[in-house]
Amino acid sequence: MDLENSFFSYRRRASWPQFEPPLGREATECLEAVDFDSPDLDRALGKMRVVAVASAEILAFVRAVWEPEPRDAVPESESDDLIPDGGPVRGVLTRSAVRTTGWFNSLKNGAMTACESLGEMYAAAIFECDPRVRGYVPQPLTLRYPEDKGRVRHHVPDWLVWRHDGPYVVEIKPAAKAMQPDWRWRFQLCRLFLQGHGIRYRVWDEHVVTQEPRISNCRALLRFRDQPVQTDERQRVLEHLARTSVATIAELAAAADAPDGGAVVHALMLRGFFDFDLNQPIGPETALRRAP
């Protein structure tokens, strides 16, 4: 099975997918290759609107361009890329509008999070393990914009990620598809529109979501999702870190004074108690600081 097909072939309910090998090139954000400057882009940007949102927190960023529309405004017969917003009159996306192919059990979100592809499962794992992500929302909003010949299109980004420095929209697309001119034009349009309202925009391909050592770090940390942590164990770890400002996993494991101190520390890492670099290999000498 080639990577592009396997990237979109996940169809079973599970908390962690099987890994497919990357193609061997450097991870890159496809958006970096986008460079469009055309009258069509300017015209679409001026008429682009948000017609559905998943939460009031998102709406606060885009209220100036908020024009809610009913579900039947997006024909069911349109292509798979035109996902109906499916929201009630108040414009909130519902679970029934999501074409689920898998579920990710998120501690950060406190719920099972729907994913539409294997790539989205990888992305959810990264968001879950990144200490600077406080939450993430699938299919967060619906964008409406005009195309040529008067046609109106709707686009639903894959994720909205709440990071310590603000919100990001993240799209997940295979590289072969993401570099096609029509998708690059759409990405550029979305980037300009959302960044104009304080939401940063990123496009991740299969090389980004499987980038090492980050994805192996995620896989390792998620093994401790159900690890119990006693209150006194957590308190001893945090008190040690308060005294030293920075400490290694090995040092905090010893401070935990628990039967498996390493498991306790890894569980606390996953639960957002520490700041660390997810892009570097995680081991006993990994430096941890208090969460931002």
Backbone as a ProteinNet text record, in pm:
[ID]
protein_1_A
[PRIMARY]
MDLENSFFSYRRRASWPQFEPPLGREATECLEAVDFDSPDLDRALGKMRVVAVASAEILAFVRAVWEPEPRDAVPESESDDLIPDGGPVRGVLTRSAVRTTGWFNSLKNGAMTACESLGEMYAAAIFECDPRVRGYVPQPLTLRYPEDKGRVRHHVPDWLVWRHDGPYVVEIKPAAKAMQPDWRWRFQLCRLFLQGHGIRYRVWDEHVVTQEPRISNCRALLRFRDQPVQTDERQRVLEHLARTSVATIAELAAAADAPDGGAVVHALMLRGFFDFDLNQPIGPETALRRAP
[TERTIARY]
84.4	0	88.4	66.1	149.2	103.7	191.6	168.2	46.8	28.9	-84	-215.2	-229	-352.1	-366.1	-257.1	-265.3	-295.8	-254	-276.2	-425.2	-505.6	-648.6	-732	-672.5	-744.1	-791	-772.3	-806.6	-958.1	-1010.9	-1154.7	-1202.1	-1116.7	-1160.2	-1145.6	-1229.7	-1226.3	-1107.6	-1019.9	-902.7	-843.7	-757	-697.7	-561.1	-500.6	-370.5	-357.1	-331.3	-319.3	-182.5	-173.2	-44	33.6	164.9	248.3	282.5	287.8	336.3	468.7	568	698.1	688.2	756.8	758.8	835.5	822.6	884.9	1032.4	1083.4	1226.6	1276	1184.8	1231.9	1206.7	1265.2	1248.4	1102	1054.9	919.8	910.4	800.5	782.9	636.5	607.2	471	445.5	347.4	320.8	291.1	237.4	200	318.4	438.8	556.9	580	526.5	546.2	437.3	340.4	229.4	270.2	243.6	273.4	178.4	56.7	-41.5	-74.5	-84.5	-125	-206.4	-338.2	-422.7	-549.5	-612.1	-740.2	-845.7	-846.7	-943.5	-927.7	-801.3	-775.8	-826.2	-797.5	-842	-994	-1059.9	-1206.1	-1266.8	-1213.1	-1264.4	-1241	-1124.3	-1091.3	-1188.9	-1225.7	-1316.9	-1457	-1495.5	-1631	-1636	-1522.9	-1519.5	-1588.9	-1666.2	-1738.4	-1731.6	-1752	-1765	-1913.3	-1960.1	-2103.3	-2139.8	-2041.1	-2067.9	-1943.1	-1962.3	-1850.6	-1884.5	-1780.2	-1799.1	-1814.3	-1779.2	-1789.1	-1791.3	-1841.1	-1842.8	-1702	-1607.7	-1468.6	-1410.8	-1444.5	-1400.1	-1471.1	-1601.8	-1680.6	-1625.1	-1565.2	-1510.6	-1404.5	-1334.5	-1229.4	-1285.7	-1400.5	-1448.5	-1585.8	-1628.6	-1763.6	-1785.6	-1681.8	-1696.4	-1733.7	-1702.9	-1733.7	-1825.4	-1905.7	-1995.6	-2130	-2163.5	-2292.1	-2348.5	-2413	-2463.1	-2563.1	-2557.5	-2651.8	-2705.6	-2825.1	-2883.9	-2811.3	-2832.7	-2765.8	-2789.5	-2913.5	-2944.3	-2885.1	-2809.4	-2741.3	-2625.8	-2576.5	-2468.1	-2526.4	-2542.7	-2606.2	-2533.9	-2610.6	-2552.1	-2482.8	-2523.1	-2468.8	-2330.9	-2282.8	-2151.7	-2043.1	-1920	-1810.1	-1776.2	-1695.1	-1657.2	-1581.5	-1521	-1447.3	-1541.3	-1669	-1764.9	-1847.7	-1793.6	-1858.5	-1969.3	-2096.8	-2202.3	-2172.9	-2205.6	-2174.8	-2261.3	-2386.3	-2468	-2509.3	-2482.5	-2513	-2656.9	-2708.2	-2839.7	-2835.7	-2945	-2951.6	-2841.8	-2805	-2700.2	-2561.8	-2549.8	-2425.2	-2319.9	-2359.4	-2262	-2257.6	-2137.4	-2123.8	-2162.7	-2230.2	-2271	-2190.2	-2185.3	-2111.1	-2162.3	-2293.9	-2351.2	-2298	-2241.2	-2189.4	-2049.4	-1989.4	-1851.4	-1848.6	-1775.1	-1763	-1652.8	-1686.5	-1585.5	-1524.9	-1393.4	-1325.4	-1251.1	-1242.5	-1174.6	-1195.3	-1162	-1176.7	-1044	-1014.6	-894.9	-939.3	-895.1	-934.8	-848	-903.7	-826.1	-847.4	-736.7	-742.4	-758.7	-693.1	-700.3	-842.1	-909.4	-1045.7	-1149	-1106.9	-1199.6	-1307.8	-1276.3	-1377.4	-1308.9	-1384.7	-1339.7	-1347.6	-1239.1	-1231.5	-1236	-1328.7	-1347.9	-1237.5	-1189.4	-1087.9	-1138.3	-1114.1	-1162	-1057	-936.4	-831.2	-722	-636	-519.6	-430.2	-416	-335.8	-389.3	-521	-579.4	-555.1	-547.6	-514.9	-373.3	-278.9	-142.2	-140.4	-213	-215.9	-274.3	-381.2	-441.5	-340.8	-260.5	-158.3	-56.3	-17.2	78.9	18.7	-105.3	-169.7	-183.4	-216.8	-237.2	-108.6	3.1	130.7	208.5	175.3	246.2	210.3	307.6	276	222.6	237.2	190.8	55.7	-7.4	-143.5	-239.1	-337.7	-432.1	-562.6	-586	-706	-709.1	-794.1	-804.1	-942.6	-992.8	-1130.1	-1130.5	-1193.8	-1203.9	-1314.5	-1294.5	-1391.8	-1447	-1362	-1399.9	-1491.5	-1489.2	-1571	-1588.6	-1689.6	-1715	-1694.1	-1613.2	-1583.9	-1658	-1714.9	-1782.5	-1712.1	-1687.4	-1618.3	-1658.9	-1650.5	-1687	-1570.8	-1604.3	-1505.4	-1544.5	-1474.8	-1506.5	-1646.5	-1702.5	-1834.9	-1945.3	-1918.7	-2021.7	-2051.4	-1974.2	-1999.5	-1954.7	-2034.9	-2000.9	-1948.8	-1835	-1774.1	-1777.8	-1776.6	-1765.7	-1644.4	-1571.6	-1453.7	-1452.7	-1429.2	-1420.9	-1278.2	-1198.8	-1063.6	-1067.6	-954.8	-949.9	-946.9	-865	-846.7	-835.7	-884.2	-844.6	-774.3	-651.8	-566.3	-546.1	-578.7	-557.2	-420.6	-323.9	-189.9	-171.7	-60.3	-34.9	-23.7	12.6	28.6	-87	-198.8	-315.7	-365	-472	-531.2	-461.9	-460	-408.7	-514	-530.6	-602.5	-498.4	-517	-423.2	-498.8	-451.4	-507.1	-416.1	-474.5	-399.4	-427.4	-324.5	-341.6	-216.7	-232	-114.5	-40.8	89.9	170.2	127	95.7	58.6	-67.1	-157.1	-280.6	-258.6	-183.1	-164.2	-91.1	-8.5	68.8	-3	-124.3	-201.6	-243.8	-243.8	-270.3	-401	-509.5	-636.3	-633.4	-564.4	-552.7	-459.7	-351.7	-259.3	-330.4	-413.7	-491.9	-585.2	-652.2	-743.1	-668.6	-552.2	-473.8	-432.2	-387	-346.1	-464.4	-579.9	-699.7	-733.6	-735.1	-767.2	-664.2	-537.5	-431.8	-450.1	-469.7	-485.6	-609.5	-718.7	-843.9	-833.7	-787	-783.6	-679.3	-562.6	-461.2	-507.5	-595.3	-651.6	-742.8	-781.6	-868.7	-800.2	-667.2	-591.4	-577.4	-604.4	-590.7	-480.9	-375.1	-265.1	-305	-240	-282.3	-163	-179	-73.1	-131.2	-49.6	-85.2	19.9	-23.7	65.5	40.1	148.5	135.1	180.3	186.4	219.2	360.1	448.6	585.4	593.3	505	502.2	444.8	332.4	267.7	343.4	433.6	513.8	659.6	686.2	823.1	880.5	1002.8	1073.4	1170.4	1195.3	1145.1	1009.7	946	822.9	715.1	689.5	577.7	608.1	734.2	769.5	756.8	790.7	769.7	622.1	536.2	392.1	345.9	390.7	349.6	393.5	514.1	564.4	484.7	458.2	386.3	243	179.1	39.5	22	129.9	121	88.2	111.2	89.7	-41.6	-130.6	-257.7	-339.2	-336.1	-416.2	-334.3	-211.3	-126.1	-180.7	-210.4	-257.2	-143.3	-174.8	-77.8	-140.6	-76.4	-126.4	-96.3	-182.8	-167.4	-32.1	11.2	139.4	256.7	246.6	351.7	364.1	250.4	251.9	307.7	268.7	314.8	465.8	521.2	666.2	741	688.7	752.3	749.1	634	620.3	699.7	707	787	935.2	980.6	1121.6	1148.7	1057.3	1077.5	1070.6	988	979.6	1111.4	1182.5	1311.1	1421.7	1414.4	1525.7	1498.5	1372.7	1330.2	1335.7	1438.7	1450	1507.8	1457.5	1504.9	1485.3	1564.2	1551.4	1440.2	1398.1	1298	1349.7	1476.6	1534.4	1530.6	1562.5	1561.9	1421.1	1323.9	1186.4	1128.7	1172.1	1127.4	1174.1	1296.4	1347.4	1271.9	1239.2	1168	1026.4	967.7	830.8	819.8	931.1	932.2	814	799.8	689.2	745.4	665.5	712.6	765.6	703.2	750.8	748.8	851.3	856.9	861.4	925.4	931.8	794.2	709.8	573.5	494.1	515.3	446.7	484.9	614.5	660.5	608	611.6	560.2	410	335.7	192.7	168.6	249.9	236.8	277.2	374.3	410.8	291.8	223.8	110.7	-5.6	-16.2	-128.6	-99.8	12.8	37	100.6	166.4	227.9	364.3	427.2	563.7	573.8	676.1	713.5	839.3	841.9	956.5	950.6	1058.6	1068.2	1025.7	906.6	853.7	930.3	1006.8	1080.3	1218.3	1256.1	1383.1	1354.8	1446.5	1423.6	1399	1298.8	1266.4	1332.4	1407.5	1475.7	1499.6	1573.1	1595.1	1657	1737	1803.4	1725.6	1605.1	1522.9	1492.8	1513.7	1490.1	1343.3	1288	1148.9	1144.1	1050.1	1021.5	872.8	832.3	690.8	621.2	498.1	421.6	401.6	398.1	378.9	239.3
-119.2	0	124.9	218.9	337.8	434.7	528.6	613.8	702.7	757.5	848	775.9	651.1	576.6	539.3	493.8	452.1	571.5	690.5	811.9	840.2	794.9	820	691.7	581.5	453.8	405.5	483.9	438.5	432.8	316.2	299.6	226.4	199.5	124.2	208.7	181.2	255.5	209.5	302.6	268.8	396.9	385.5	504.7	534.8	440.2	465.6	384.5	449	376.6	312.7	219.1	163.5	266.9	270.3	367.5	319	413.2	387.7	462.3	405.6	473.4	600	708.3	829.8	807.3	900.1	884.8	920.7	973.7	993.9	1133.9	1230.2	1367.1	1446	1564.8	1647.7	1687.5	1690.5	1737.4	1885.2	1923.7	2062.3	2097.8	2223.1	2269.3	2313	2250.1	2276.1	2423.4	2490.8	2629.7	2717.1	2676.8	2756.8	2773.3	2679.8	2687	2768.2	2818.9	2892.5	3036.9	3083.7	3222	3264.3	3298.5	3342.5	3489.5	3564	3703.8	3733.6	3720.1	3732.5	3808.1	3870.2	3938.3	3843	3717.4	3620.7	3598.8	3592.6	3574.7	3695	3814.3	3935.5	3942.4	3905.2	3911	3810.7	3688.5	3587.2	3625.6	3685.1	3724.3	3830.7	3924.3	4030.3	3980.2	3867.9	3815.7	3691.9	3649.3	3530.3	3557.9	3458.6	3472.5	3342.4	3353.9	3237.3	3211.5	3091	3062.1	2960.2	2899.8	2809.6	2801.3	2791.5	2776.3	2669	2612.7	2504.8	2555	2681.9	2730.9	2883.3	2938	3082.7	3138.9	3059.5	3105.1	3132.4	3047.8	3071.3	3192.9	3202.3	3312.5	3448.4	3455.4	3582	3637.7	3549.7	3594.2	3637.2	3584.7	3604	3670.7	3732.3	3788.6	3891.3	3965.3	4070	4013.2	3885.7	3823.7	3703.1	3707.5	3597.2	3615	3522	3522.3	3381.2	3340.1	3202.4	3171.1	3049	3005.5	2868.1	2832.2	2702.9	2588.2	2468.1	2349.2	2328.6	2351.6	2321.3	2421.7	2520.8	2613.8	2547.4	2433	2359.3	2230.7	2218	2099.6	1971.2	1866.4	1736	1675.6	1717.5	1657.3	1708.6	1812.7	1864.9	1768	1792.5	1698.7	1685	1583.6	1557.8	1674.1	1758.1	1871.2	1978.3	1974.7	2075	2015.8	2015.8	1952.2	2042.8	1999.1	2083.5	2118.6	2242.7	2281.1	2205.4	2171.1	2083.3	2141.9	2269.6	2327.6	2374.2	2388.6	2448.3	2596.8	2668.7	2810.4	2890.2	2849.6	2921.9	2894.1	2807.4	2791.1	2708.8	2606.3	2520.9	2386.7	2342.3	2213.6	2101.7	1999.4	1885.6	1763.8	1666.7	1544.2	1471.8	1484.1	1411.6	1460.4	1582.7	1637.1	1588.3	1513.8	1469.9	1330.7	1314.7	1184	1105.2	1045.1	986.7	860	849.5	725.6	667.6	741.6	693.1	789.5	743.2	826.2	831.2	948.3	963.8	1000.7	922.8	944.8	1054.9	1175.9	1292.7	1327.8	1331	1381.5	1532.9	1601	1746.9	1794.6	1728.3	1767.9	1704.9	1605.4	1537.7	1461.3	1412.7	1344.4	1267.7	1177.1	1113.2	1215.5	1230.9	1331.3	1263.3	1306.9	1244.7	1283.5	1186.5	1209.2	1150.9	1224	1180.8	1108.2	1094.5	1029.3	983.2	898.1	855.7	974.9	1066.6	1185.7	1269.2	1278.8	1352.7	1282	1149.5	1076.3	1110.8	1114.1	1153.1	1294.3	1386.5	1524.5	1534.4	1459.4	1460.8	1413.9	1313.1	1264.8	1374.3	1449.6	1559.3	1667.7	1707.5	1810.6	1764.8	1637.7	1584.4	1587.8	1562.8	1552.7	1683.1	1778.5	1907	1983.5	2013.7	2080.1	2221.2	2280.8	2417.7	2423.6	2309.7	2304.6	2280.6	2367.5	2350.5	2285.3	2276	2210.6	2215.1	2132.9	2129.8	2082.2	2136.2	2114.6	2065.9	1950.2	1907.4	1983.1	2005.7	2075.3	2198.7	2297.6	2406.8	2513.3	2530.8	2635.5	2608.4	2669.3	2657.5	2793.2	2794.5	2915.8	2912.4	3025	3036	3142	3108.3	3203.2	3178.2	3281.1	3264.5	3210.2	3133.5	3089.1	3145.7	3098.5	3146.7	3102.2	3169.5	3141	3155.9	3235.1	3264.5	3154.1	3045.4	2935	2970.4	2929.2	2950.1	2819.2	2825.5	2706.9	2718.9	2603	2595.7	2510.3	2553	2477.9	2467.3	2345.5	2320.1	2278.4	2361.7	2320.8	2201.6	2132.7	2009.4	2034.2	2129.5	2149.2	2296.7	2331.5	2455.5	2417.5	2468.3	2431.5	2554.6	2541	2649.3	2631.1	2713.3	2709.3	2823.5	2819.2	2921.2	3060.6	3067.5	3197.1	3231.6	3159.1	3192.2	3076	3097.9	2990.7	2970.5	2844.7	2806.4	2719.3	2737.1	2639.7	2552.5	2420.7	2326.7	2237.8	2234.9	2146.9	2026	1908.6	1786	1738	1737.4	1694.7	1620.5	1511	1445.8	1543	1530.3	1625	1630.4	1514.8	1511.7	1594	1596	1672.6	1818.5	1840.6	1976.1	2066.4	2010	2090.9	2115.5	2064.4	2092.1	2239.2	2303.1	2447.7	2490.3	2413.7	2457.1	2452.2	2350.7	2343.8	2452.3	2479.9	2585.3	2720.3	2743.9	2868.1	2875.5	2765.2	2763.2	2785.3	2722.7	2740.3	2886	2948.1	3087.8	3176.3	3150.1	3226.2	3212.8	3089.7	3066	3130.8	3121	3179.1	3329.8	3399.7	3544.5	3584.7	3512.5	3545.4	3524.4	3406.7	3375	3458	3477.2	3558.2	3703	3748.3	3880.7	3893.3	3778.4	3777.2	3713.6	3711.7	3668	3518.2	3442.7	3296.9	3256.1	3195.8	3152.5	3026.2	3003	2896.5	2811.5	2679.9	2586.1	2472.5	2421.2	2302.5	2195.9	2079.6	1967.8	1854.4	1800.9	1682	1559.8	1444.7	1319.6	1321.1	1402.4	1409.4	1489.1	1586.9	1664.8	1581.3	1513.2	1441.1	1315.2	1266.3	1149	1186	1313.8	1359.9	1299.7	1251	1196.2	1301.2	1294.8	1194.4	1228	1336.2	1383.1	1275.4	1205.8	1111.7	989.7	947.8	838.4	882.6	1008.8	1062.7	1057	1093.3	1090.2	947.7	856.6	717.3	667.7	705.6	662.2	726.7	855.9	924.5	874.5	842.7	799.9	664.1	589	463.7	488.9	612.8	645.2	720.3	714.1	786	740.9	611.3	558	531.2	581.4	560	635.3	565.4	636.6	714.8	831	914.5	954.4	916.8	953	1100.6	1159.7	1302.2	1331.2	1244.7	1270.2	1253.2	1161	1144.5	1271.7	1321.2	1443.5	1560.4	1570.4	1681.1	1677.2	1558.3	1547.6	1588.6	1547.5	1583	1733.7	1795.4	1938.8	2021.5	1974.8	2046.4	2042.5	1927.1	1918.2	2014.6	2019.1	2107.3	2254.2	2286.3	2424.2	2469.1	2376	2410	2426.5	2351.9	2349.1	2425.4	2459.3	2528.7	2439.3	2357.3	2262.4	2132.8	2019.3	1888.7	1787.2	1681.8	1575.9	1479.2	1398	1294.9	1201.3	1164.6	1073.1	1133.9	1262.2	1328	1335.7	1366.7	1375.7	1237.3	1136.5	999.6	957.1	994.6	962.5	1041.2	1167.7	1251.1	1201.7	1134.4	1085.1	983.2	910.2	808.2	712.8	662.2	573.7	442.6	335.5	207.2	219.4	305.5	331.9	482.2	549.8	694.9	746.7	670.3	711.8	718.3	619.8	619	737.8	770.8	885.6	1013.9	1033.1	1154.6	1161.1	1049	1049	1079.1	1026	1055.3	1203.9	1264.3	1408	1490.7	1443.7	1510.7	1514.2	1400.7	1391.6	1478.4	1498	1574.3	1723.5	1766.9	1909.8	1979	1904.7	1966.8	2027.8	1987	2030.5	2091	2170.5	2219.9	2144.4	2097.8	2025.4	2033	1991.9	1999.5	1866	1863.6	1740.6	1699.7	1791.5	1763.1	1704.1	1686.4	1622.8	1486.4	1390	1257.5	1268.3	1196.2	1196.3	1076.7	1104.4	999.6	1043.6	965.4	998.6	1135.3	1184.4	1314.2	1430.2	1406.7	1515.3	1617.3	1745.4	1852.6	1892.1	1904	1945.8	2073.3	2160.1	2282.6	2288.4	2377.8	2393.2	2438.6	2396.9	2431.9	2582.2	2637.3	2782.8	2824.2
0	0	0	-96.3	-99.4	8.3	41.2	156.3	137.3	16.6	-1.6	23.7	-25.8	-2.4	144.6	205.9	346.2	435.8	393.7	471.8	488.1	393.9	396.6	403.3	449.7	444.4	580.8	685.6	820.1	835.6	870.1	876.5	1001.6	1097.6	1213.5	1339.4	1437.5	1562.5	1646.2	1682.3	1763	1818.5	1916.5	1975.3	1915.3	1842.9	1780.7	1652.7	1537.3	1411	1393.8	1300.5	1263.2	1182.6	1201.2	1131.2	991	898.2	763.8	748.6	680	667.7	584.7	623	541.7	412.6	320.3	189.2	188.3	297.9	307.4	281.2	259.1	241.7	369.6	376.9	495.1	511.5	635.4	661.7	624.9	564.8	524.4	530.4	549.3	541.4	398.6	336	194.2	168.5	267.7	247.5	212.4	251.7	223.4	73.6	-5.4	-149.9	-218.9	-143.2	-201.5	-228.2	-348.6	-382.8	-493.6	-456.5	-553.1	-527.8	-633	-624.2	-749.3	-738.8	-857.1	-823.2	-923.3	-898.7	-843.7	-889.4	-839.7	-690	-643.8	-501.3	-422.4	-470.3	-401	-395.9	-506.3	-510.5	-413.2	-412.2	-321.7	-176.6	-148.7	-12.5	38.1	-49.7	-8.7	22	-38.9	-20.4	69	120.7	205.1	338.3	385.8	510.2	590.2	720.9	808.4	827.1	796.5	802.3	909.7	975.8	1088	1173.8	1304	1396.6	1498.4	1560.2	1656.6	1798.8	1826	1963.1	1963.5	2073.6	2089.9	2098.1	2146.6	2156.8	2018.6	1921.5	1783.4	1724.8	1751	1696.4	1738	1856.2	1903.4	1808.7	1735.8	1644.2	1508.6	1469.9	1332.4	1326.6	1435.1	1438.7	1328.2	1290.9	1189.3	1052.5	1028	898.2	918.1	1020.9	1056.8	987	897.4	827.2	830.6	940.5	951.1	841.4	792.7	690.6	727.9	682.6	718.3	652.4	705.5	654.8	506.8	459.6	319.6	222.5	273.1	183.4	110.9	162.5	97.8	41.7	-90.2	-148	-112.4	-77	-45.4	-165.7	-288.1	-410	-445.2	-376.7	-410.6	-368.2	-415.1	-392.5	-245.8	-213.3	-75.5	-14	-96.8	-43.5	11.8	-28.5	14.7	127.3	247	359.8	411.2	417.2	472.1	616.8	656.7	794	893.6	858.4	940.5	1072.8	1097.4	1226.6	1236.9	1359.9	1378.8	1348.5	1373.8	1339.6	1408.4	1532	1603.7	1546.7	1444.7	1371.1	1440.1	1517.9	1585	1514.5	1474.9	1408.4	1502.6	1451.3	1532.3	1495.4	1586.1	1561.6	1437.3	1409.8	1296.4	1163.4	1160.6	1035	1004.8	1097	1079.7	1017.9	909.3	843.9	913.4	1025.6	1112.6	1054.4	1058.3	1022.7	1142	1249.5	1368.8	1483.6	1603.4	1722.4	1796.8	1852.5	1933.8	2074.5	2171.6	2310.7	2370.5	2383.6	2423.6	2570	2645	2781.4	2782.9	2689.6	2685.4	2658.4	2566.7	2532.1	2624.8	2702.9	2792	2719.5	2598.3	2517.3	2405.4	2343.1	2220.4	2107.9	2034.1	1928.3	1792.4	1707.1	1577.2	1480	1402.6	1298.9	1167.7	1058.9	928.5	845.8	896.3	820.1	914.3	863	939.1	970.1	874.9	897.9	1012.4	1023.9	1135.1	1268	1265.7	1388.2	1434.4	1341.3	1375	1433.1	1367.1	1412.9	1553.4	1579.6	1712.9	1818.2	1784.3	1877.9	1908	1805	1824.3	1912.4	1884.2	1964.5	2109.8	2127.3	2261.5	2343.9	2279.8	2351.2	2357.6	2274	2273.4	2400.4	2486.5	2613.6	2597.3	2479.3	2458.2	2387.6	2368.1	2314.3	2430.7	2445.7	2556.2	2512.2	2382.6	2332	2181	2121.2	1975.7	1935.5	1822.6	1779.9	1635.5	1605.9	1466.4	1393.3	1262.3	1178.1	1249.6	1277.1	1368.2	1309.5	1177.9	1117.3	968.9	910.2	766.9	701.5	596.3	521.8	388.1	348.1	218.1	134.7	7.5	-79.8	-224	-311.3	-452.4	-534.6	-637.7	-736	-871.2	-976.2	-1110.2	-1151.3	-1250.2	-1305.6	-1201.1	-1097.5	-999.8	-900.6	-903.2	-812.7	-670.6	-572.4	-432.5	-374.5	-308.6	-247.5	-96.3	-30.6	114.5	148.8	250.3	293.8	445.6	496.8	640.1	673.3	740.5	780.5	875.8	885	964.1	1114.7	1160.6	1304.1	1338.5	1455.7	1519.9	1649	1666.3	1779	1866.9	1995.3	2090.8	2154.8	2114	2171.1	2270.6	2343.3	2444.3	2383.7	2253.1	2188	2095.3	2105.2	2025.7	1940.9	1863.4	1783.7	1649.6	1607.3	1475.8	1407.2	1277.4	1195.9	1126.9	1135.3	1075.1	977.5	853.1	749.6	734.5	712.2	689.6	547.4	464.1	325.3	278.4	201	142.5	50.8	44.1	-32.8	-179	-237	-378.8	-405.5	-310.2	-325.9	-287.2	-179.9	-128.5	-226.1	-313.8	-406.7	-538.2	-552.6	-673.5	-674.4	-792.3	-798.2	-732.6	-751.1	-693.4	-541.4	-484.8	-339.1	-286.3	-357.9	-314.3	-314	-415.9	-420.6	-300.5	-267	-153	-21.4	-8.5	114.2	131.8	21.4	29.7	68.3	10.9	44.1	192.8	241.9	383.2	475.4	437.5	521.9	535.6	422.4	426.2	504.8	483.5	550.8	701.7	743.7	886.1	960.6	899.7	966.9	983	894.6	909.3	1030	1087.2	1205.3	1325.3	1323.3	1440.3	1455.5	1348.4	1352.8	1255.8	1305	1218.4	1143.1	1031.1	940	899.2	907.8	870.5	786.8	694.8	618.2	645.3	691.1	720.9	623	565.6	482	561.6	494.9	565.3	623.2	564.8	614.8	745.2	759.7	883	997	973.7	1083.8	1124.5	1039.5	1076.1	1104	1123.5	1145.8	1274.1	1263.8	1379.6	1436.6	1567.9	1663.3	1724.3	1673.7	1737.2	1744.2	1633.2	1634.6	1722.1	1729	1820.4	1965.9	1993.9	2128	2166.2	2071.9	2098.9	2127.7	2045.5	2064.7	2202.6	2245	2375.6	2488.9	2479.4	2586.4	2600.2	2488.8	2494.2	2561.3	2576.2	2651.5	2798.8	2845.1	2986.1	3007.6	2908.1	2917	3038.6	3070.9	3181.4	3307.5	3309.7	3425.6	3547.5	3658	3777.4	3841.9	3892.6	3964.2	4097.4	4205.7	4337.3	4367.1	4448.6	4481.2	4545.4	4635.9	4702.6	4607.3	4510.6	4410.3	4325.7	4280.1	4200.3	4280.5	4404.9	4487.8	4508	4530.3	4548.4	4421.4	4306.1	4178.6	4157.6	4178.9	4153.8	4255.4	4377.2	4476.9	4442.1	4392.2	4350.6	4235.5	4139.4	4024.5	4066.6	4163.7	4212.4	4274.1	4335.9	4397.9	4295.6	4184.7	4088.9	3959.4	3931	3808.4	3685.5	3674.5	3565.2	3620.6	3572.5	3619	3508.3	3513.3	3413.2	3453.3	3357.3	3385.5	3494.3	3486.6	3586.5	3726.1	3736.1	3866.9	3925.1	3840.8	3889.7	3919.7	3844.4	3873.1	4011.9	4047	4181	4287.5	4256.7	4352.5	4378.2	4279.4	4295.3	4407.6	4433.6	4538.6	4520.8	4398.8	4363.3	4311.1	4310.4	4256.2	4113.7	4032.3	3896.3	3874.8	3926.4	3918.1	3776.2	3686.9	3547.1	3484	3513.1	3459.9	3512.4	3639.7	3698.6	3624.8	3600.8	3533.8	3389.8	3317.9	3180.3	3177.4	3274.2	3280.6	3305.7	3391.1	3416.9	3295.7	3219.3	3094.3	2999.8	2986.1	2895.5	2943.2	3073.5	3130	3141.8	3085.3	3072.6	3190.5	3279.5	3396	3366.2	3253.4	3224.5	3084.8	3067.8	2935.5	2892.7	2768.7	2714.9	2562.8	2498.4	2352.8	2292.7	2233.6	2174.2	2049.1	1991.4	1867.5	1891.6	2018.2	2052.9	2116.7	2100.6	2160.8	2310.8	2357.8	2500.2	2567.2	2674.1	2748.5	2890.8	2970.5	3111.7	3134.4	3038.2	3055.7	2995.1	2946.7	2894.3	3003	2973.6	3069.6	3070.8	3191.6	3209.3	3291.7	3254.2	3329.4	3358.2	3446.1	3472.6	3345.3	3328.4	3209.9	3200.8	3079.2	3063.2	3107.8
[MASK]
++++++++++++++++++++++++++++++++++++++++++++++++++++++++++++++++++++++++++++++++++++++++++++++++++++++++++++++++++++++++++++++++++++++++++++++++++++++++++++++++++++++++++++++++++++++++++++++++++++++++++++++++++++++++++++++++++++++++++++++++++++++++++++++++++++++++++++++++++++++++++++++++++++

